[in-house]
Amino acid sequence: MTTYKVIFESGVTVDIEAGSIELNDVLDKVEIKDDNGKEMEEVYLNFEDISAIIPK
């Protein structure tokens, strides 16, 4: 798992531990997956509110 820093347009930052974080432009959502490639349903991020996703 990798730790990602998510920066929102409001200036709030959150650290999320996940296997990968991918932006899905077609579905207008952020897909957060574990190391096995399975989507982590317990975490939801609004696509339009995110300024940046930075792996640490």
C-alpha positions, 0 to 999 in steps of 0.5 A, a space after each residue: 500500500 502507498 500513502 497518497 496526499 489528497 488536496 481539495 480545492 478548499 485547501 484541506 488535505 487528507 492522507 489515504 493509504 491505498 494500492 492505487 488511486 485513479 481518476 475515472 473521467 468517464 464515470 466522473 469518480 475517483 477509484 481507490 483500489 487496494 493492492 489486489 486491484 479491488 475497489 475500496 468501497 469505504 472511501 469516496 472522493 468527489 471528483 470535482 473537489 480534488 485539486 491534486 493527488 500526490 503519492 508520498 
